[in-house]
Structures are given as structure tokens and as C-alpha cells.
Amino acid sequence: MVTLVNSVVTSIPTYTMQMQWIPQQVCDKLDLLGRQFIWSGNMDRKINLVKWDMVIKKRKDGGLGVRVARWQNIALLGKLI
């Protein structure tokens, strides 16, 4: 599930994130979609088995390595500088 979120939800807006600042509401919605999919497998609401802070940690730090949309947007825009 984490692989699907990393390959689909975080990579679809990547081109747009490279060119412009994405509003916070859009970043929050992208994170919400990924969070709902990881925790339930679909868009139904279920019990969370892992804290979101643990999900977004890097894999080498013991997390699952899901990218936060705002951080990804900032990193991609940093390439333009």
C-alpha cells in the first residue's frame, strides 16, 4: 500500500510542483488521500493502526517513507534556485 501511495499519489502532481507553489489546501488533500488509502485500503473510514508521524518518517529512521506534499513541493521548487 505504501508503494502505491508513493508511486501514484505523490508522483502525479510532481510536474506541477516543480513549476509552481501549490496551495496548502491542495497539499492537505493529497496527504489526506494517501493517509486514507494506507489506513483502510480504500476510501472507507477505519481504525488507524499506525501514527501519521511514523508513516512520514524516512525508512532508515524506522518509518514507512511516505512523502508529505508540502515538503515535496518545497524541495522541487528549490531546484529552480
PDB file with one MODEL, atoms N, CA, C and O in Angstrom:
MODEL        1
ATOM      1  N   MET A   1       0.814  -1.189   0.000  1.00  0.00           N
ATOM      2  CA  MET A   1       0.000   0.000   0.000  1.00  0.00           C
ATOM      3  C   MET A   1       0.863   1.261   0.000  1.00  0.00           C
ATOM      4  O   MET A   1       0.557   2.236  -0.686  1.00  0.00           O
ATOM      5  N   VAL A   2       1.942   1.225   0.777  1.00  0.00           N
ATOM      6  CA  VAL A   2       2.822   2.387   0.830  1.00  0.00           C
ATOM      7  C   VAL A   2       3.472   2.620  -0.520  1.00  0.00           C
ATOM      8  O   VAL A   2       3.643   3.767  -0.933  1.00  0.00           O
ATOM      9  N   THR A   3       3.833   1.557  -1.211  1.00  0.00           N
ATOM     10  CA  THR A   3       4.423   1.683  -2.539  1.00  0.00           C
ATOM     11  C   THR A   3       3.438   2.314  -3.514  1.00  0.00           C
ATOM     12  O   THR A   3       3.826   3.150  -4.330  1.00  0.00           O
ATOM     13  N   LEU A   4       2.183   1.928  -3.438  1.00  0.00           N
ATOM     14  CA  LEU A   4       1.166   2.534  -4.298  1.00  0.00           C
ATOM     15  C   LEU A   4       1.016   4.021  -4.019  1.00  0.00           C
ATOM     16  O   LEU A   4       0.926   4.825  -4.948  1.00  0.00           O
ATOM     17  N   VAL A   5       0.988   4.386  -2.757  1.00  0.00           N
ATOM     18  CA  VAL A   5       0.853   5.808  -2.406  1.00  0.00           C
ATOM     19  C   VAL A   5       2.054   6.588  -2.910  1.00  0.00           C
ATOM     20  O   VAL A   5       1.892   7.657  -3.498  1.00  0.00           O
ATOM     21  N   ASN A   6       3.263   6.069  -2.689  1.00  0.00           N
ATOM     22  CA  ASN A   6       4.466   6.776  -3.146  1.00  0.00           C
ATOM     23  C   ASN A   6       4.540   6.871  -4.657  1.00  0.00           C
ATOM     24  O   ASN A   6       5.011   7.876  -5.190  1.00  0.00           O
ATOM     25  N   SER A   7       4.085   5.847  -5.356  1.00  0.00           N
ATOM     26  CA  SER A   7       4.220   5.868  -6.811  1.00  0.00           C
ATOM     27  C   SER A   7       3.076   6.580  -7.508  1.00  0.00           C
ATOM     28  O   SER A   7       3.256   7.050  -8.632  1.00  0.00           O
ATOM     29  N   VAL A   8       1.918   6.680  -6.897  1.00  0.00           N
ATOM     30  CA  VAL A   8       0.771   7.294  -7.567  1.00  0.00           C
ATOM     31  C   VAL A   8       0.425   8.663  -6.980  1.00  0.00           C
ATOM     32  O   VAL A   8       0.515   9.677  -7.672  1.00  0.00           O
ATOM     33  N   VAL A   9       0.038   8.693  -5.731  1.00  0.00           N
ATOM     34  CA  VAL A   9      -0.475   9.935  -5.135  1.00  0.00           C
ATOM     35  C   VAL A   9       0.596  11.016  -5.072  1.00  0.00           C
ATOM     36  O   VAL A   9       0.299  12.188  -5.300  1.00  0.00           O
ATOM     37  N   THR A  10       1.844  10.641  -4.764  1.00  0.00           N
ATOM     38  CA  THR A  10       2.875  11.667  -4.656  1.00  0.00           C
ATOM     39  C   THR A  10       3.565  11.974  -5.979  1.00  0.00           C
ATOM     40  O   THR A  10       4.235  13.001  -6.090  1.00  0.00           O
ATOM     41  N   SER A  11       3.420  11.109  -6.988  1.00  0.00           N
ATOM     42  CA  SER A  11       4.113  11.384  -8.245  1.00  0.00           C
ATOM     43  C   SER A  11       3.230  12.042  -9.304  1.00  0.00           C
ATOM     44  O   SER A  11       3.754  12.642 -10.243  1.00  0.00           O
ATOM     45  N   ILE A  12       1.931  11.948  -9.180  1.00  0.00           N
ATOM     46  CA  ILE A  12       1.056  12.595 -10.168  1.00  0.00           C
ATOM     47  C   ILE A  12       1.243  14.116 -10.183  1.00  0.00           C
ATOM     48  O   ILE A  12       1.372  14.689 -11.265  1.00  0.00           O
ATOM     49  N   PRO A  13       1.263  14.796  -9.023  1.00  0.00           N
ATOM     50  CA  PRO A  13       1.420  16.256  -9.069  1.00  0.00           C
ATOM     51  C   PRO A  13       2.865  16.736  -9.132  1.00  0.00           C
ATOM     52  O   PRO A  13       3.116  17.933  -8.994  1.00  0.00           O
ATOM     53  N   THR A  14       3.815  15.839  -9.334  1.00  0.00           N
ATOM     54  CA  THR A  14       5.224  16.220  -9.291  1.00  0.00           C
ATOM     55  C   THR A  14       5.582  17.273 -10.336  1.00  0.00           C
ATOM     56  O   THR A  14       6.297  18.223 -10.017  1.00  0.00           O
ATOM     57  N   TYR A  15       5.113  17.136 -11.554  1.00  0.00           N
ATOM     58  CA  TYR A  15       5.456  18.109 -12.596  1.00  0.00           C
ATOM     59  C   TYR A  15       4.939  19.499 -12.224  1.00  0.00           C
ATOM     60  O   TYR A  15       5.652  20.491 -12.377  1.00  0.00           O
ATOM     61  N   THR A  16       3.712  19.568 -11.740  1.00  0.00           N
ATOM     62  CA  THR A  16       3.153  20.857 -11.335  1.00  0.00           C
ATOM     63  C   THR A  16       3.914  21.431 -10.151  1.00  0.00           C
ATOM     64  O   THR A  16       4.148  22.638 -10.087  1.00  0.00           O
ATOM     65  N   MET A  17       4.301  20.573  -9.215  1.00  0.00           N
ATOM     66  CA  MET A  17       5.039  21.038  -8.042  1.00  0.00           C
ATOM     67  C   MET A  17       6.420  21.578  -8.409  1.00  0.00           C
ATOM     68  O   MET A  17       6.967  22.410  -7.685  1.00  0.00           O
ATOM     69  N   GLN A  18       6.983  21.122  -9.510  1.00  0.00           N
ATOM     70  CA  GLN A  18       8.286  21.622  -9.939  1.00  0.00           C
ATOM     71  C   GLN A  18       8.203  23.040 -10.466  1.00  0.00           C
ATOM     72  O   GLN A  18       9.193  23.772 -10.441  1.00  0.00           O
ATOM     73  N   MET A  19       7.027  23.437 -10.945  1.00  0.00           N
ATOM     74  CA  MET A  19       6.887  24.720 -11.620  1.00  0.00           C
ATOM     75  C   MET A  19       6.227  25.811 -10.794  1.00  0.00           C
ATOM     76  O   MET A  19       6.485  26.994 -11.016  1.00  0.00           O
ATOM     77  N   GLN A  20       5.370  25.432  -9.835  1.00  0.00           N
ATOM     78  CA  GLN A  20       4.648  26.459  -9.089  1.00  0.00           C
ATOM     79  C   GLN A  20       4.361  26.024  -7.667  1.00  0.00           C
ATOM     80  O   GLN A  20       4.381  24.839  -7.334  1.00  0.00           O
ATOM     81  N   TRP A  21       4.092  27.024  -6.837  1.00  0.00           N
ATOM     82  CA  TRP A  21       3.749  26.792  -5.445  1.00  0.00           C
ATOM     83  C   TRP A  21       2.309  26.290  -5.382  1.00  0.00           C
ATOM     84  O   TRP A  21       1.393  26.939  -5.887  1.00  0.00           O
ATOM     85  N   ILE A  22       2.122  25.138  -4.762  1.00  0.00           N
ATOM     86  CA  ILE A  22       0.799  24.537  -4.632  1.00  0.00           C
ATOM     87  C   ILE A  22       0.148  25.065  -3.359  1.00  0.00           C
ATOM     88  O   ILE A  22       0.815  25.120  -2.325  1.00  0.00           O
ATOM     89  N   PRO A  23      -1.126  25.458  -3.388  1.00  0.00           N
ATOM     90  CA  PRO A  23      -1.794  25.934  -2.170  1.00  0.00           C
ATOM     91  C   PRO A  23      -1.818  24.862  -1.072  1.00  0.00           C
ATOM     92  O   PRO A  23      -1.843  23.665  -1.360  1.00  0.00           O
ATOM     93  N   GLN A  24      -1.810  25.306   0.173  1.00  0.00           N
ATOM     94  CA  GLN A  24      -1.778  24.396   1.310  1.00  0.00           C
ATOM     95  C   GLN A  24      -2.980  23.456   1.325  1.00  0.00           C
ATOM     96  O   GLN A  24      -2.850  22.297   1.719  1.00  0.00           O
ATOM     97  N   GLN A  25      -4.157  23.943   0.897  1.00  0.00           N
ATOM     98  CA  GLN A  25      -5.353  23.090   0.889  1.00  0.00           C
ATOM     99  C   GLN A  25      -5.178  21.904  -0.063  1.00  0.00           C
ATOM    100  O   GLN A  25      -5.638  20.800   0.230  1.00  0.00           O
ATOM    101  N   VAL A  26      -4.527  22.126  -1.180  1.00  0.00           N
ATOM    102  CA  VAL A  26      -4.289  21.049  -2.143  1.00  0.00           C
ATOM    103  C   VAL A  26      -3.302  20.039  -1.559  1.00  0.00           C
ATOM    104  O   VAL A  26      -3.497  18.830  -1.687  1.00  0.00           O
ATOM    105  N   CYS A  27      -2.250  20.535  -0.922  1.00  0.00           N
ATOM    106  CA  CYS A  27      -1.283  19.638  -0.287  1.00  0.00           C
ATOM    107  C   CYS A  27      -1.948  18.819   0.816  1.00  0.00           C
ATOM    108  O   CYS A  27      -1.687  17.624   0.950  1.00  0.00           O
ATOM    109  N   ASP A  28      -2.805  19.463   1.602  1.00  0.00           N
ATOM    110  CA  ASP A  28      -3.521  18.741   2.652  1.00  0.00           C
ATOM    111  C   ASP A  28      -4.424  17.660   2.069  1.00  0.00           C
ATOM    112  O   ASP A  28      -4.517  16.565   2.624  1.00  0.00           O
ATOM    113  N   LYS A  29      -5.083  17.954   0.967  1.00  0.00           N
ATOM    114  CA  LYS A  29      -5.974  16.978   0.324  1.00  0.00           C
ATOM    115  C   LYS A  29      -5.174  15.789  -0.223  1.00  0.00           C
ATOM    116  O   LYS A  29      -5.616  14.646  -0.106  1.00  0.00           O
ATOM    117  N   LEU A  30      -4.008  16.045  -0.814  1.00  0.00           N
ATOM    118  CA  LEU A  30      -3.151  14.960  -1.302  1.00  0.00           C
ATOM    119  C   LEU A  30      -2.698  14.060  -0.154  1.00  0.00           C
ATOM    120  O   LEU A  30      -2.706  12.835  -0.270  1.00  0.00           O
ATOM    121  N   ASP A  31      -2.302  14.689   0.958  1.00  0.00           N
ATOM    122  CA  ASP A  31      -1.903  13.904   2.131  1.00  0.00           C
ATOM    123  C   ASP A  31      -3.076  13.103   2.683  1.00  0.00           C
ATOM    124  O   ASP A  31      -2.908  11.959   3.105  1.00  0.00           O
ATOM    125  N   LEU A  32      -4.259  13.703   2.679  1.00  0.00           N
ATOM    126  CA  LEU A  32      -5.456  13.019   3.169  1.00  0.00           C
ATOM    127  C   LEU A  32      -5.779  11.785   2.320  1.00  0.00           C
ATOM    128  O   LEU A  32      -6.118  10.732   2.859  1.00  0.00           O
ATOM    129  N   LEU A  33      -5.676  11.916   1.012  1.00  0.00           N
ATOM    130  CA  LEU A  33      -5.931  10.778   0.130  1.00  0.00           C
ATOM    131  C   LEU A  33      -4.958   9.635   0.398  1.00  0.00           C
ATOM    132  O   LEU A  33      -5.361   8.475   0.481  1.00  0.00           O
ATOM    133  N   GLY A  34      -3.683   9.966   0.531  1.00  0.00           N
ATOM    134  CA  GLY A  34      -2.694   8.937   0.827  1.00  0.00           C
ATOM    135  C   GLY A  34      -2.914   8.299   2.183  1.00  0.00           C
ATOM    136  O   GLY A  34      -2.789   7.084   2.334  1.00  0.00           O
ATOM    137  N   ARG A  35      -3.243   9.117   3.167  1.00  0.00           N
ATOM    138  CA  ARG A  35      -3.491   8.622   4.520  1.00  0.00           C
ATOM    139  C   ARG A  35      -4.685   7.685   4.558  1.00  0.00           C
ATOM    140  O   ARG A  35      -4.622   6.623   5.177  1.00  0.00           O
ATOM    141  N   GLN A  36      -5.772   8.067   3.902  1.00  0.00           N
ATOM    142  CA  GLN A  36      -6.961   7.221   3.885  1.00  0.00           C
ATOM    143  C   GLN A  36      -6.692   5.903   3.177  1.00  0.00           C
ATOM    144  O   GLN A  36      -7.189   4.860   3.602  1.00  0.00           O
ATOM    145  N   PHE A  37      -5.919   5.936   2.115  1.00  0.00           N
ATOM    146  CA  PHE A  37      -5.641   4.698   1.374  1.00  0.00           C
ATOM    147  C   PHE A  37      -4.749   3.759   2.178  1.00  0.00           C
ATOM    148  O   PHE A  37      -4.988   2.552   2.203  1.00  0.00           O
ATOM    149  N   ILE A  38      -3.730   4.295   2.833  1.00  0.00           N
ATOM    150  CA  ILE A  38      -2.828   3.456   3.621  1.00  0.00           C
ATOM    151  C   ILE A  38      -3.576   2.793   4.772  1.00  0.00           C
ATOM    152  O   ILE A  38      -3.405   1.600   5.024  1.00  0.00           O
ATOM    153  N   TRP A  39      -4.396   3.558   5.461  1.00  0.00           N
ATOM    154  CA  TRP A  39      -5.025   3.041   6.665  1.00  0.00           C
ATOM    155  C   TRP A  39      -6.191   2.106   6.388  1.00  0.00           C
ATOM    156  O   TRP A  39      -6.493   1.248   7.217  1.00  0.00           O
ATOM    157  N   SER A  40      -6.859   2.248   5.240  1.00  0.00           N
ATOM    158  CA  SER A  40      -8.047   1.406   5.046  1.00  0.00           C
ATOM    159  C   SER A  40      -8.021   0.589   3.754  1.00  0.00           C
ATOM    160  O   SER A  40      -8.831  -0.325   3.605  1.00  0.00           O
ATOM    161  N   GLY A  41      -7.125   0.886   2.822  1.00  0.00           N
ATOM    162  CA  GLY A  41      -7.073   0.138   1.574  1.00  0.00           C
ATOM    163  C   GLY A  41      -8.024   0.686   0.525  1.00  0.00           C
ATOM    164  O   GLY A  41      -7.911   0.348  -0.654  1.00  0.00           O
ATOM    165  N   ASN A  42      -8.943   1.514   0.935  1.00  0.00           N
ATOM    166  CA  ASN A  42      -9.848   2.208   0.030  1.00  0.00           C
ATOM    167  C   ASN A  42     -10.247   3.509   0.715  1.00  0.00           C
ATOM    168  O   ASN A  42      -9.550   3.946   1.631  1.00  0.00           O
ATOM    169  N   MET A  43     -11.315   4.129   0.316  1.00  0.00           N
ATOM    170  CA  MET A  43     -11.667   5.418   0.884  1.00  0.00           C
ATOM    171  C   MET A  43     -12.628   5.307   2.071  1.00  0.00           C
ATOM    172  O   MET A  43     -13.129   6.327   2.544  1.00  0.00           O
ATOM    173  N   ASP A  44     -12.896   4.089   2.565  1.00  0.00           N
ATOM    174  CA  ASP A  44     -13.739   3.934   3.743  1.00  0.00           C
ATOM    175  C   ASP A  44     -12.961   4.329   4.993  1.00  0.00           C
ATOM    176  O   ASP A  44     -11.738   4.205   5.042  1.00  0.00           O
ATOM    177  N   ARG A  45     -13.674   4.796   5.981  1.00  0.00           N
ATOM    178  CA  ARG A  45     -13.027   5.198   7.234  1.00  0.00           C
ATOM    179  C   ARG A  45     -12.900   3.985   8.153  1.00  0.00           C
ATOM    180  O   ARG A  45     -13.876   3.273   8.388  1.00  0.00           O
ATOM    181  N   LYS A  46     -11.691   3.754   8.671  1.00  0.00           N
ATOM    182  CA  LYS A  46     -11.430   2.647   9.580  1.00  0.00           C
ATOM    183  C   LYS A  46     -10.462   3.096  10.668  1.00  0.00           C
ATOM    184  O   LYS A  46     -10.050   4.256  10.699  1.00  0.00           O
ATOM    185  N   ILE A  47     -10.109   2.197  11.541  1.00  0.00           N
ATOM    186  CA  ILE A  47      -9.207   2.493  12.652  1.00  0.00           C
ATOM    187  C   ILE A  47      -7.774   2.629  12.130  1.00  0.00           C
ATOM    188  O   ILE A  47      -7.332   1.842  11.293  1.00  0.00           O
ATOM    189  N   ASN A  48      -7.060   3.634  12.634  1.00  0.00           N
ATOM    190  CA  ASN A  48      -5.677   3.857  12.243  1.00  0.00           C
ATOM    191  C   ASN A  48      -4.773   2.921  13.041  1.00  0.00           C
ATOM    192  O   ASN A  48      -4.835   2.898  14.270  1.00  0.00           O
ATOM    193  N   LEU A  49      -3.952   2.165  12.364  1.00  0.00           N
ATOM    194  CA  LEU A  49      -3.062   1.233  13.030  1.00  0.00           C
ATOM    195  C   LEU A  49      -1.670   1.813  13.278  1.00  0.00           C
ATOM    196  O   LEU A  49      -0.922   1.308  14.115  1.00  0.00           O
ATOM    197  N   VAL A  50      -1.328   2.871  12.550  1.00  0.00           N
ATOM    198  CA  VAL A  50      -0.013   3.496  12.670  1.00  0.00           C
ATOM    199  C   VAL A  50      -0.203   5.006  12.736  1.00  0.00           C
ATOM    200  O   VAL A  50      -1.035   5.559  12.017  1.00  0.00           O
ATOM    201  N   LYS A  51       0.563   5.677  13.595  1.00  0.00           N
ATOM    202  CA  LYS A  51       0.500   7.139  13.666  1.00  0.00           C
ATOM    203  C   LYS A  51       1.028   7.742  12.369  1.00  0.00           C
ATOM    204  O   LYS A  51       1.933   7.191  11.743  1.00  0.00           O
ATOM    205  N   TRP A  52       0.464   8.864  11.973  1.00  0.00           N
ATOM    206  CA  TRP A  52       0.895   9.525  10.745  1.00  0.00           C
ATOM    207  C   TRP A  52       2.353   9.968  10.847  1.00  0.00           C
ATOM    208  O   TRP A  52       3.073   9.957   9.849  1.00  0.00           O
ATOM    209  N   ASP A  53       2.797  10.359  12.055  1.00  0.00           N
ATOM    210  CA  ASP A  53       4.196  10.750  12.235  1.00  0.00           C
ATOM    211  C   ASP A  53       5.145   9.601  11.910  1.00  0.00           C
ATOM    212  O   ASP A  53       6.247   9.828  11.411  1.00  0.00           O
ATOM    213  N   MET A  54       4.727   8.386  12.187  1.00  0.00           N
ATOM    214  CA  MET A  54       5.547   7.212  11.885  1.00  0.00           C
ATOM    215  C   MET A  54       5.518   6.903  10.384  1.00  0.00           C
ATOM    216  O   MET A  54       6.508   6.431   9.826  1.00  0.00           O
ATOM    217  N   VAL A  55       4.403   7.166   9.749  1.00  0.00           N
ATOM    218  CA  VAL A  55       4.260   6.882   8.319  1.00  0.00           C
ATOM    219  C   VAL A  55       5.168   7.799   7.492  1.00  0.00           C
ATOM    220  O   VAL A  55       5.739   7.358   6.495  1.00  0.00           O
ATOM    221  N   ILE A  56       5.307   9.061   7.889  1.00  0.00           N
ATOM    222  CA  ILE A  56       6.079  10.011   7.082  1.00  0.00           C
ATOM    223  C   ILE A  56       7.569  10.019   7.409  1.00  0.00           C
ATOM    224  O   ILE A  56       8.341  10.688   6.723  1.00  0.00           O
ATOM    225  N   LYS A  57       7.988   9.289   8.441  1.00  0.00           N
ATOM    226  CA  LYS A  57       9.421   9.199   8.728  1.00  0.00           C
ATOM    227  C   LYS A  57      10.135   8.466   7.606  1.00  0.00           C
ATOM    228  O   LYS A  57       9.540   7.648   6.905  1.00  0.00           O
ATOM    229  N   LYS A  58      11.410   8.766   7.444  1.00  0.00           N
ATOM    230  CA  LYS A  58      12.219   8.056   6.454  1.00  0.00           C
ATOM    231  C   LYS A  58      12.357   6.596   6.851  1.00  0.00           C
ATOM    232  O   LYS A  58      12.296   6.250   8.031  1.00  0.00           O
ATOM    233  N   ARG A  59      12.540   5.755   5.864  1.00  0.00           N
ATOM    234  CA  ARG A  59      12.663   4.315   6.139  1.00  0.00           C
ATOM    235  C   ARG A  59      13.878   3.997   6.999  1.00  0.00           C
ATOM    236  O   ARG A  59      13.824   3.100   7.840  1.00  0.00           O
ATOM    237  N   LYS A  60      14.959   4.716   6.799  1.00  0.00           N
ATOM    238  CA  LYS A  60      16.162   4.445   7.599  1.00  0.00           C
ATOM    239  C   LYS A  60      15.972   4.828   9.063  1.00  0.00           C
ATOM    240  O   LYS A  60      16.717   4.369   9.928  1.00  0.00           O
ATOM    241  N   ASP A  61      14.969   5.675   9.343  1.00  0.00           N
ATOM    242  CA  ASP A  61      14.656   6.067  10.723  1.00  0.00           C
ATOM    243  C   ASP A  61      13.538   5.222  11.318  1.00  0.00           C
ATOM    244  O   ASP A  61      13.068   5.513  12.418  1.00  0.00           O
ATOM    245  N   GLY A  62      13.104   4.185  10.613  1.00  0.00           N
ATOM    246  CA  GLY A  62      12.083   3.287  11.132  1.00  0.00           C
ATOM    247  C   GLY A  62      10.668   3.612  10.689  1.00  0.00           C
ATOM    248  O   GLY A  62       9.716   3.011  11.188  1.00  0.00           O
ATOM    249  N   GLY A  63      10.509   4.549   9.764  1.00  0.00           N
ATOM    250  CA  GLY A  63       9.185   4.902   9.262  1.00  0.00           C
ATOM    251  C   GLY A  63       8.854   4.164   7.982  1.00  0.00           C
ATOM    252  O   GLY A  63       9.532   3.211   7.595  1.00  0.00           O
ATOM    253  N   LEU A  64       7.790   4.627   7.329  1.00  0.00           N
ATOM    254  CA  LEU A  64       7.356   3.990   6.090  1.00  0.00           C
ATOM    255  C   LEU A  64       7.779   4.760   4.835  1.00  0.00           C
ATOM    256  O   LEU A  64       7.657   4.236   3.728  1.00  0.00           O
ATOM    257  N   GLY A  65       8.270   5.980   4.986  1.00  0.00           N
ATOM    258  CA  GLY A  65       8.829   6.718   3.866  1.00  0.00           C
ATOM    259  C   GLY A  65       7.829   7.390   2.941  1.00  0.00           C
ATOM    260  O   GLY A  65       8.145   7.624   1.775  1.00  0.00           O
ATOM    261  N   VAL A  66       6.638   7.709   3.420  1.00  0.00           N
ATOM    262  CA  VAL A  66       5.657   8.421   2.586  1.00  0.00           C
ATOM    263  C   VAL A  66       6.018   9.902   2.593  1.00  0.00           C
ATOM    264  O   VAL A  66       6.285  10.480   3.646  1.00  0.00           O
ATOM    265  N   ARG A  67       6.025  10.501   1.426  1.00  0.00           N
ATOM    266  CA  ARG A  67       6.389  11.915   1.305  1.00  0.00           C
ATOM    267  C   ARG A  67       5.209  12.817   1.633  1.00  0.00           C
ATOM    268  O   ARG A  67       4.076  12.537   1.242  1.00  0.00           O
ATOM    269  N   VAL A  68       5.480  13.901   2.353  1.00  0.00           N
ATOM    270  CA  VAL A  68       4.471  14.912   2.646  1.00  0.00           C
ATOM    271  C   VAL A  68       4.445  15.868   1.460  1.00  0.00           C
ATOM    272  O   VAL A  68       5.498  16.292   0.984  1.00  0.00           O
ATOM    273  N   ALA A  69       3.262  16.209   0.983  1.00  0.00           N
ATOM    274  CA  ALA A  69       3.120  17.008  -0.241  1.00  0.00           C
ATOM    275  C   ALA A  69       3.784  18.378  -0.115  1.00  0.00           C
ATOM    276  O   ALA A  69       4.429  18.823  -1.064  1.00  0.00           O
ATOM    277  N   ARG A  70       3.651  19.055   1.013  1.00  0.00           N
ATOM    278  CA  ARG A  70       4.248  20.391   1.174  1.00  0.00           C
ATOM    279  C   ARG A  70       5.761  20.294   1.126  1.00  0.00           C
ATOM    280  O   ARG A  70       6.406  21.120   0.479  1.00  0.00           O
ATOM    281  N   TRP A  71       6.343  19.312   1.789  1.00  0.00           N
ATOM    282  CA  TRP A  71       7.802  19.158   1.785  1.00  0.00           C
ATOM    283  C   TRP A  71       8.305  18.833   0.391  1.00  0.00           C
ATOM    284  O   TRP A  71       9.361  19.313  -0.020  1.00  0.00           O
ATOM    285  N   GLN A  72       7.563  18.028  -0.329  1.00  0.00           N
ATOM    286  CA  GLN A  72       7.949  17.673  -1.696  1.00  0.00           C
ATOM    287  C   GLN A  72       7.879  18.913  -2.590  1.00  0.00           C
ATOM    288  O   GLN A  72       8.754  19.118  -3.432  1.00  0.00           O
ATOM    289  N   ASN A  73       6.859  19.728  -2.416  1.00  0.00           N
ATOM    290  CA  ASN A  73       6.711  20.950  -3.207  1.00  0.00           C
ATOM    291  C   ASN A  73       7.885  21.896  -2.955  1.00  0.00           C
ATOM    292  O   ASN A  73       8.434  22.467  -3.897  1.00  0.00           O
ATOM    293  N   ILE A  74       8.269  22.061  -1.699  1.00  0.00           N
ATOM    294  CA  ILE A  74       9.372  22.939  -1.350  1.00  0.00           C
ATOM    295  C   ILE A  74      10.686  22.406  -1.943  1.00  0.00           C
ATOM    296  O   ILE A  74      11.478  23.177  -2.484  1.00  0.00           O
ATOM    297  N   ALA A  75      10.912  21.115  -1.844  1.00  0.00           N
ATOM    298  CA  ALA A  75      12.153  20.534  -2.378  1.00  0.00           C
ATOM    299  C   ALA A  75      12.233  20.682  -3.893  1.00  0.00           C
ATOM    300  O   ALA A  75      13.294  21.003  -4.429  1.00  0.00           O
ATOM    301  N   LEU A  76      11.123  20.451  -4.584  1.00  0.00           N
ATOM    302  CA  LEU A  76      11.136  20.543  -6.044  1.00  0.00           C
ATOM    303  C   LEU A  76      11.303  21.992  -6.509  1.00  0.00           C
ATOM    304  O   LEU A  76      11.966  22.241  -7.515  1.00  0.00           O
ATOM    305  N   LEU A  77      10.714  22.944  -5.793  1.00  0.00           N
ATOM    306  CA  LEU A  77      10.900  24.349  -6.150  1.00  0.00           C
ATOM    307  C   LEU A  77      12.328  24.817  -5.831  1.00  0.00           C
ATOM    308  O   LEU A  77      12.842  25.735  -6.470  1.00  0.00           O
ATOM    309  N   GLY A  78      12.951  24.190  -4.856  1.00  0.00           N
ATOM    310  CA  GLY A  78      14.327  24.533  -4.509  1.00  0.00           C
ATOM    311  C   GLY A  78      15.299  24.262  -5.651  1.00  0.00           C
ATOM    312  O   GLY A  78      16.358  24.883  -5.736  1.00  0.00           O
ATOM    313  N   LYS A  79      14.930  23.327  -6.530  1.00  0.00           N
ATOM    314  CA  LYS A  79      15.793  23.045  -7.684  1.00  0.00           C
ATOM    315  C   LYS A  79      15.869  24.232  -8.628  1.00  0.00           C
ATOM    316  O   LYS A  79      16.851  24.377  -9.355  1.00  0.00           O
ATOM    317  N   LEU A  80      14.858  25.079  -8.631  1.00  0.00           N
ATOM    318  CA  LEU A  80      14.858  26.224  -9.542  1.00  0.00           C
ATOM    319  C   LEU A  80      15.803  27.330  -9.094  1.00  0.00           C
ATOM    320  O   LEU A  80      16.221  28.164  -9.897  1.00  0.00           O
ATOM    321  N   ILE A  81      16.133  27.332  -7.819  1.00  0.00           N
ATOM    322  CA  ILE A  81      17.007  28.385  -7.272  1.00  0.00           C
ATOM    323  C   ILE A  81      18.411  28.061  -7.574  1.00  0.00           C
ATOM    324  O   ILE A  81      19.312  28.814  -7.204  1.00  0.00           O
TER     325      ILE A  81
ENDMDL
END
